[in-house]
Amino acid sequence: MILGIGNCLMSDDGAGIHAARILQADPPPETAVLDLGTDFLCAISFLERCAKVLVIDAMDAGQPPGSLYYCPGEDLVQTGHMHSLHSLGLAGILEFLDVKHRPELHILGIQPRWTEFTLQLSNEVASVLPQVVRLARRIIVEF
């Protein structure tokens, strides 16, 4: 499964949603792509049926806008250096799942330029969306 999370009303915070919508048009084989937004409770029934999940989200690691990051989900908790703008929400939802039904999370993060109230992505983030989609497809194949 691929989960695109974020808030499209807040510019680059919606990067994961934009990527998921592109992937939904032509999803990778045997992969569900969900445009989740910030409604993490809706993801519970999907998450408990998946072994591995790729989450695409805006992630602030203090690097230049449009920088991409890929890491296992547990790295976000362990390092404290990179923070998905929605990591607390997603981590909280996983607590609702029985340990036997928690998927292995992988994060594909995009460094935002800004998260202001606008529907437009920054040029830096918009320009890396094709690369995000290609990388997501490559990661899913390796699952």
Contacts in CASP RR format, 6 or more apart in sequence:
PFRMAT RR
TARGET T0000
AUTHOR 0000-0000-0000
METHOD contacts of the structure
MODEL  1
MILGIGNCLMSDDGAGIHAARILQADPPPETAVLDLGTDFLCAISFLERC
AKVLVIDAMDAGQPPGSLYYCPGEDLVQTGHMHSLHSLGLAGILEFLDVK
HRPELHILGIQPRWTEFTLQLSNEVASVLPQVVRLARRIIVEF
1 31 0 8 1.000
1 32 0 8 1.000
1 33 0 8 1.000
1 34 0 8 1.000
1 46 0 8 1.000
1 47 0 8 1.000
1 50 0 8 1.000
1 52 0 8 1.000
1 53 0 8 1.000
1 54 0 8 1.000
1 103 0 8 1.000
2 20 0 8 1.000
2 23 0 8 1.000
2 27 0 8 1.000
2 28 0 8 1.000
2 31 0 8 1.000
2 32 0 8 1.000
2 33 0 8 1.000
2 34 0 8 1.000
2 53 0 8 1.000
2 54 0 8 1.000
2 55 0 8 1.000
2 56 0 8 1.000
2 136 0 8 1.000
2 140 0 8 1.000
3 20 0 8 1.000
3 34 0 8 1.000
3 36 0 8 1.000
3 43 0 8 1.000
3 46 0 8 1.000
3 53 0 8 1.000
3 54 0 8 1.000
3 55 0 8 1.000
3 56 0 8 1.000
4 16 0 8 1.000
4 17 0 8 1.000
4 19 0 8 1.000
4 20 0 8 1.000
4 33 0 8 1.000
4 34 0 8 1.000
4 35 0 8 1.000
4 36 0 8 1.000
4 37 0 8 1.000
4 55 0 8 1.000
4 56 0 8 1.000
4 57 0 8 1.000
5 16 0 8 1.000
5 17 0 8 1.000
5 36 0 8 1.000
5 37 0 8 1.000
5 38 0 8 1.000
5 40 0 8 1.000
5 55 0 8 1.000
5 56 0 8 1.000
5 57 0 8 1.000
5 84 0 8 1.000
5 86 0 8 1.000
5 90 0 8 1.000
6 13 0 8 1.000
6 14 0 8 1.000
6 15 0 8 1.000
6 16 0 8 1.000
6 17 0 8 1.000
6 36 0 8 1.000
6 37 0 8 1.000
6 38 0 8 1.000
6 57 0 8 1.000
6 58 0 8 1.000
6 85 0 8 1.000
6 86 0 8 1.000
7 13 0 8 1.000
7 14 0 8 1.000
7 17 0 8 1.000
7 37 0 8 1.000
7 38 0 8 1.000
8 14 0 8 1.000
8 17 0 8 1.000
8 18 0 8 1.000
8 37 0 8 1.000
8 119 0 8 1.000
9 117 0 8 1.000
9 118 0 8 1.000
9 119 0 8 1.000
10 115 0 8 1.000
10 116 0 8 1.000
10 117 0 8 1.000
10 118 0 8 1.000
11 112 0 8 1.000
11 113 0 8 1.000
11 114 0 8 1.000
11 115 0 8 1.000
11 116 0 8 1.000
11 117 0 8 1.000
11 118 0 8 1.000
11 119 0 8 1.000
11 120 0 8 1.000
11 121 0 8 1.000
11 122 0 8 1.000
12 58 0 8 1.000
12 65 0 8 1.000
12 110 0 8 1.000
12 112 0 8 1.000
12 113 0 8 1.000
12 114 0 8 1.000
12 115 0 8 1.000
12 121 0 8 1.000
12 122 0 8 1.000
12 125 0 8 1.000
13 58 0 8 1.000
13 85 0 8 1.000
13 112 0 8 1.000
13 115 0 8 1.000
14 37 0 8 1.000
14 58 0 8 1.000
14 121 0 8 1.000
15 56 0 8 1.000
15 57 0 8 1.000
15 58 0 8 1.000
15 109 0 8 1.000
15 110 0 8 1.000
15 112 0 8 1.000
15 121 0 8 1.000
15 125 0 8 1.000
15 129 0 8 1.000
15 132 0 8 1.000
16 56 0 8 1.000
16 57 0 8 1.000
16 58 0 8 1.000
16 110 0 8 1.000
16 132 0 8 1.000
17 35 0 8 1.000
17 36 0 8 1.000
17 37 0 8 1.000
18 121 0 8 1.000
18 126 0 8 1.000
18 129 0 8 1.000
19 56 0 8 1.000
19 110 0 8 1.000
19 129 0 8 1.000
19 132 0 8 1.000
19 133 0 8 1.000
19 136 0 8 1.000
20 33 0 8 1.000
20 34 0 8 1.000
20 35 0 8 1.000
20 36 0 8 1.000
20 56 0 8 1.000
21 35 0 8 1.000
22 129 0 8 1.000
22 133 0 8 1.000
23 33 0 8 1.000
23 133 0 8 1.000
23 136 0 8 1.000
23 137 0 8 1.000
24 33 0 8 1.000
24 35 0 8 1.000
27 33 0 8 1.000
28 136 0 8 1.000
28 137 0 8 1.000
28 140 0 8 1.000
28 141 0 8 1.000
31 140 0 8 1.000
32 46 0 8 1.000
32 50 0 8 1.000
34 43 0 8 1.000
34 46 0 8 1.000
36 42 0 8 1.000
36 43 0 8 1.000
38 86 0 8 1.000
40 86 0 8 1.000
40 89 0 8 1.000
40 90 0 8 1.000
40 92 0 8 1.000
40 93 0 8 1.000
41 93 0 8 1.000
43 90 0 8 1.000
43 93 0 8 1.000
44 93 0 8 1.000
44 96 0 8 1.000
44 97 0 8 1.000
47 53 0 8 1.000
47 93 0 8 1.000
47 94 0 8 1.000
47 97 0 8 1.000
47 101 0 8 1.000
47 102 0 8 1.000
47 103 0 8 1.000
48 97 0 8 1.000
48 98 0 8 1.000
48 101 0 8 1.000
48 102 0 8 1.000
48 103 0 8 1.000
49 101 0 8 1.000
50 103 0 8 1.000
51 103 0 8 1.000
51 104 0 8 1.000
52 103 0 8 1.000
52 104 0 8 1.000
52 105 0 8 1.000
52 106 0 8 1.000
52 143 0 8 1.000
53 103 0 8 1.000
53 104 0 8 1.000
53 105 0 8 1.000
53 106 0 8 1.000
54 106 0 8 1.000
54 107 0 8 1.000
54 108 0 8 1.000
54 136 0 8 1.000
54 139 0 8 1.000
54 140 0 8 1.000
54 143 0 8 1.000
55 73 0 8 1.000
55 84 0 8 1.000
55 90 0 8 1.000
55 105 0 8 1.000
55 106 0 8 1.000
55 107 0 8 1.000
55 108 0 8 1.000
56 108 0 8 1.000
56 109 0 8 1.000
56 110 0 8 1.000
56 132 0 8 1.000
56 136 0 8 1.000
57 84 0 8 1.000
57 85 0 8 1.000
57 86 0 8 1.000
57 107 0 8 1.000
57 108 0 8 1.000
57 109 0 8 1.000
57 110 0 8 1.000
58 84 0 8 1.000
58 85 0 8 1.000
58 86 0 8 1.000
58 109 0 8 1.000
58 110 0 8 1.000
58 111 0 8 1.000
58 112 0 8 1.000
58 115 0 8 1.000
58 125 0 8 1.000
59 69 0 8 1.000
59 82 0 8 1.000
59 83 0 8 1.000
59 84 0 8 1.000
59 85 0 8 1.000
59 107 0 8 1.000
59 109 0 8 1.000
59 110 0 8 1.000
59 111 0 8 1.000
60 82 0 8 1.000
60 83 0 8 1.000
60 85 0 8 1.000
60 111 0 8 1.000
60 112 0 8 1.000
61 67 0 8 1.000
61 69 0 8 1.000
61 81 0 8 1.000
61 82 0 8 1.000
61 83 0 8 1.000
61 111 0 8 1.000
62 111 0 8 1.000
63 69 0 8 1.000
63 111 0 8 1.000
64 111 0 8 1.000
64 124 0 8 1.000
65 111 0 8 1.000
65 112 0 8 1.000
65 113 0 8 1.000
65 122 0 8 1.000
65 124 0 8 1.000
65 125 0 8 1.000
66 110 0 8 1.000
66 111 0 8 1.000
66 112 0 8 1.000
66 113 0 8 1.000
66 124 0 8 1.000
66 125 0 8 1.000
66 127 0 8 1.000
66 128 0 8 1.000
67 110 0 8 1.000
67 111 0 8 1.000
68 108 0 8 1.000
68 109 0 8 1.000
68 110 0 8 1.000
68 111 0 8 1.000
68 128 0 8 1.000
68 131 0 8 1.000
68 132 0 8 1.000
68 135 0 8 1.000
69 82 0 8 1.000
69 107 0 8 1.000
69 108 0 8 1.000
69 109 0 8 1.000
69 110 0 8 1.000
69 111 0 8 1.000
70 106 0 8 1.000
70 107 0 8 1.000
70 108 0 8 1.000
70 109 0 8 1.000
70 135 0 8 1.000
70 139 0 8 1.000
71 82 0 8 1.000
71 106 0 8 1.000
71 107 0 8 1.000
72 104 0 8 1.000
72 105 0 8 1.000
72 106 0 8 1.000
72 107 0 8 1.000
73 105 0 8 1.000
73 106 0 8 1.000
73 107 0 8 1.000
74 105 0 8 1.000
75 82 0 8 1.000
75 107 0 8 1.000
76 82 0 8 1.000
76 83 0 8 1.000
76 84 0 8 1.000
76 87 0 8 1.000
76 91 0 8 1.000
76 107 0 8 1.000
77 91 0 8 1.000
84 90 0 8 1.000
84 107 0 8 1.000
84 109 0 8 1.000
85 112 0 8 1.000
85 115 0 8 1.000
90 105 0 8 1.000
94 102 0 8 1.000
94 105 0 8 1.000
106 139 0 8 1.000
108 132 0 8 1.000
108 135 0 8 1.000
108 136 0 8 1.000
108 139 0 8 1.000
110 125 0 8 1.000
110 128 0 8 1.000
110 132 0 8 1.000
111 125 0 8 1.000
112 122 0 8 1.000
112 125 0 8 1.000
113 122 0 8 1.000
113 123 0 8 1.000
113 124 0 8 1.000
113 125 0 8 1.000
114 122 0 8 1.000
121 129 0 8 1.000
END
